[in-house]
Amino acid sequence: MTVNNIVDTHMKIINNTLLIAVGEALNYSWDAEYKIRNIKNMLQNAVDEMDKELDGRLKNLNLTLEEMKQLRFGIWDDESNLRLIPIWLAPFIVQTTKVTSISGNIKTLKKADRDHRGGFLAYGVNPIMEDEK
C-alpha cells in the first residue's frame, strides 16, 4: 500500500471514528467527562495506527505536501509553503514539535495558541520533500 493510500484509508477511519463517537455522545446518557474521554480515546487509537504506518512521521509533523493535503492541513497563503495544523490533530502531535505562526514566529506546539479559525491553528509547518521520509 502506498503512503498516499495509507493516509487516505486512515482519514476515512478517523472520519468514521469521529462520527461514531459523536453519535454515541448524542444518543447515550453517559456523563460529559466520559463522552469526551471516549472521543479522545477513539481518536488517539486511530492517530496512533496512522502514525505507526507512517513510521512516526505524523506525530512529529514530518509530512509531505500530499500527506498534508489528505490530512486536510490548511494553506496559509500563496507565497509561503506553511501548512496550518487542523485543530483536531493538535492534541496528538508531540508537543515539543517546532511550529511556525502565520506571522513567522517559531515556538513549540505546547506554547502555541490553540485559538483557531475555520478549524486550523494559526500555526503550521512546511511539508518535507518525498525523499526526506
C-alpha positions as CSV (number, residue, x, y, z in Angstrom):
1,M,0.0,0.0,0.0
2,T,1.4,3.4,-0.9
3,V,1.8,6.2,1.7
4,N,-1.0,8.2,0.0
5,N,-3.3,5.2,0.2
6,I,-2.3,4.7,3.9
7,V,-3.2,8.3,4.8
8,D,-6.4,8.2,2.7
9,T,-7.5,4.9,4.4
10,H,-6.7,6.2,7.8
11,M,-8.5,9.5,7.2
12,K,-11.6,7.5,6.3
13,I,-11.2,5.6,9.6
14,I,-10.8,8.8,11.6
15,N,-13.8,10.4,10.0
16,N,-15.9,7.3,10.8
17,T,-14.4,7.1,14.3
18,L,-15.4,10.7,14.9
19,L,-18.9,10.2,13.6
20,I,-19.4,7.1,15.8
21,A,-18.1,8.9,18.9
22,V,-20.2,11.9,18.3
23,G,-23.2,9.7,17.6
24,E,-22.7,7.9,20.9
25,A,-22.3,11.2,22.8
26,L,-25.6,12.5,21.3
27,N,-27.5,9.3,21.9
28,Y,-26.3,7.8,25.2
29,S,-26.8,9.3,28.6
30,W,-23.2,8.9,29.6
31,D,-21.8,11.7,31.7
32,A,-20.0,14.5,29.9
33,E,-16.5,13.6,31.1
34,Y,-16.9,10.0,29.8
35,K,-18.2,11.3,26.4
36,I,-15.1,13.5,26.0
37,R,-12.8,10.7,27.1
38,N,-14.4,8.3,24.7
39,I,-14.0,10.7,21.8
40,K,-10.3,11.3,22.7
41,N,-9.5,7.6,23.2
42,M,-11.1,6.6,19.8
43,L,-9.2,9.4,18.0
44,Q,-6.0,8.6,19.8
45,N,-6.2,5.0,18.7
46,A,-6.8,6.0,15.1
47,V,-4.0,8.5,15.1
48,D,-1.6,6.0,16.7
49,E,-2.3,3.5,14.0
50,M,-1.8,6.0,11.2
51,D,1.4,7.3,12.9
52,K,2.7,3.7,13.1
53,E,2.1,3.2,9.4
54,L,3.9,6.5,8.6
55,D,6.9,5.4,10.7
56,G,6.3,8.0,13.4
57,R,6.2,11.0,11.0
58,L,2.6,12.0,11.8
59,K,3.1,12.9,15.4
60,N,6.2,14.9,14.6
61,L,4.6,16.6,11.6
62,N,7.2,15.3,9.2
63,L,4.8,15.0,6.3
64,T,4.9,15.5,2.6
65,L,2.6,18.1,0.9
66,E,0.4,15.3,-0.4
67,E,0.0,13.8,3.1
68,M,-0.8,17.2,4.5
69,K,-3.5,17.7,1.8
70,Q,-5.1,14.3,2.7
71,L,-5.0,15.2,6.4
72,R,-6.7,18.5,5.5
73,F,-4.0,20.9,6.6
74,G,-4.8,24.5,5.8
75,I,-3.0,26.7,3.3
76,W,-1.7,29.9,4.8
77,D,-1.0,31.9,1.7
78,D,0.2,31.6,-1.9
79,E,3.7,33.0,-1.0
80,S,4.7,30.5,1.7
81,N,4.7,26.8,2.0
82,L,3.3,27.0,5.5
83,R,0.5,24.4,6.1
84,L,-1.8,25.1,9.1
85,I,-2.4,22.4,11.6
86,P,-6.0,21.1,11.8
87,I,-7.3,21.7,15.4
88,W,-8.5,18.1,15.7
89,L,-4.9,16.8,15.2
90,A,-3.1,19.2,17.6
91,P,-3.6,17.2,20.8
92,F,-2.0,14.1,19.2
93,I,1.2,15.8,18.0
94,V,4.4,15.7,20.0
95,Q,4.1,18.9,22.0
96,T,7.8,19.8,21.7
97,T,7.4,19.9,17.9
98,K,8.5,23.3,16.5
99,V,5.7,25.1,14.7
100,T,5.6,28.5,12.8
101,S,2.9,31.1,13.3
102,I,1.3,32.9,10.5
103,S,3.4,35.9,11.5
104,G,6.6,33.9,11.3
105,N,7.3,33.3,15.0
106,I,8.6,29.8,15.9
107,K,7.7,28.0,19.1
108,T,6.8,24.6,20.4
109,L,3.3,23.4,19.8
110,K,2.8,23.2,23.6
111,K,3.3,27.0,23.7
112,A,1.3,27.8,20.6
113,D,-2.1,29.4,21.0
114,R,-4.9,26.9,20.3
115,D,-7.3,29.6,19.0
116,H,-8.5,28.5,15.6
117,R,-10.2,30.0,12.5
118,G,-12.1,27.6,10.3
119,G,-10.7,24.6,12.1
120,F,-7.0,25.5,11.7
121,L,-4.5,26.7,14.3
122,A,-2.6,29.9,13.4
123,Y,0.5,27.7,13.4
124,G,1.8,25.2,11.0
125,V,4.8,23.5,9.4
126,N,6.3,23.3,6.0
127,P,6.0,19.9,4.2
128,I,9.0,17.7,3.7
129,M,10.2,16.5,0.3
130,E,9.3,13.0,-0.7
131,D,13.0,11.9,-0.4
132,E,13.1,13.1,3.2
133,K,10.7,10.4,4.5
